[in-house]
């Protein structure tokens, strides 16, 4: 994040726009909407300035350094590069925030693309590097937001103190507002029935705390293989309303960014023989948080019920009478194979697929090798990179040809995705050579051959090493 997003209160503040063209007028118009006192300076000023309301102060002359005296904020919109640089330098020396249009290097702040549903205002920025992209992003967001959002914002402002007086508990207060903004009150405003919506709001407020649940709940949410865009709509919705997010090591930074900003985030990640919290303590933590009235999202990589120990956690929740729900996620095997162009089944190569874990509860790799080493089958092994030597040897020992293709995929679906391809005899040395570490997934079977033809995800989807 190159620029810190912030909203400035410019009401009654002296702001300066230098330039007299269409761009300068647009910037002046934005400042005037905030209640700022705007002065426009340029030798020539577009006659359209007369349409601005309220009217800015216009000075038809060249800029003078004294024009910066008493100024709270400056926007420069001229086609004179030297003048732009000089004003930027002077403003920086005086610690006055300055924006030079289309020149981020001279800016101390950026003017974002704005969605105005006052008092709700949404700003979209690109740190000045891609204003057209910011504008297109703004238009997409704007299309999703009804104009009536403005009315709901005004309703919230009008009753904010009364809601505080009614609900002393911050959790109840938050949930009351959520019921307002997601329920019938909002529906009335969206339909243009503001009076009916406000009356319903007042009726809800009269019943007070009686209508607000205080009991907590836990949602076991599958975070998928890493790419935030692979989350379900329900997963995103629950993340954005959670009071607490309890998350694993495999959850990507991008997914955590989707959680509510003020949610309490608790890391309980596990590495081999290095657990931040033992599983039984994680189970109890979920119970304790829910009994405090918290809405908890237990965020797990992949799917909660595929090597995610989700069954153990909900068993504890049931024993303690804690409400819960489970939101499936794309399991790592599916995400890995899809992003690597390796179909898990294929009528020419694999008629079945088997998932197995390479890390058992006692740290052994003692699997049912006869069932895994089958022809016309794809075997996917989770958490197996540490036991890769044993796995490949056992697959050969139980009947698979030594030249059976193997893929090891690191951080699948993320920009850092890396895939190493070899066979049962070569894959261990190739993985060591490439320095692959967990999290990595192992795919064994003839379908791995299809990666060369079907791999599609970026440059790093291509194999780093191929056994000839």
HUPE-V886606 format. One line per field, one symbol per residue. ss: DSSP state (H for helix, E for strand, L for the rest). Layout:
ss->???
This chain:
ss->LLLLLLLLLLLLLEEEEELLLHHHHHHHHHHHHLLLEEEEELLLLLHHHHHLLLLLEEELLLLLHHHHLLLLEEEELLLLHHHHHHHHHHHHHLLLEEEELLLHHHLLLLLLEEEEELLEEEEELLLLLLHHHHHHHHHHHHHHLLLLHHHHHHHHHHHHHHHHHHLLLHHHHHHHHHHHHHLHHHHHHHLLLHHHHHHHHHHHHHHHHHHLLLLLEEEEEELELLLHHHLLHHHHHHHHHLLEEEELLLLLHHHHLLLLLLLEEEELLEELLEELLLHHHHHHHHHHHHHLLLEEEEEELELLLLLLLHHHHHHHHHHLLLLEEEELLLLHHHHHHHHHLLLLLELLLELEEEEEELLLLLLLLLLLHHHHLLLLEEEEEELLHHHHHHHHHHHHHLLLLLLLEEEEEELLLLLLLEEEEEELLLHHHHHHHHLLLLLEEEEELHHHHHHHHHLLLLHHHLLLLLLL
